[in-house]
């Protein structure tokens, strides 16, 4: 439904609000572009890859230990026996 205005001041107030909203959205887009440019720089890509790898290893650390410890104990037992 179309908004009805009773004065030019109301129209100007709405136009000013629309102009400010547009400027806010434009600045938001520009900020996102800058963040994207920073994130795709080689040094930042490398850092993010290391963080991702570290997270994956830390989340699977318990499972790795559950698998590795029995093999390590078995190896120690056979090593002491001289096998």
Long-range contacts (C-beta under 8 A, 24 or more apart in sequence): none
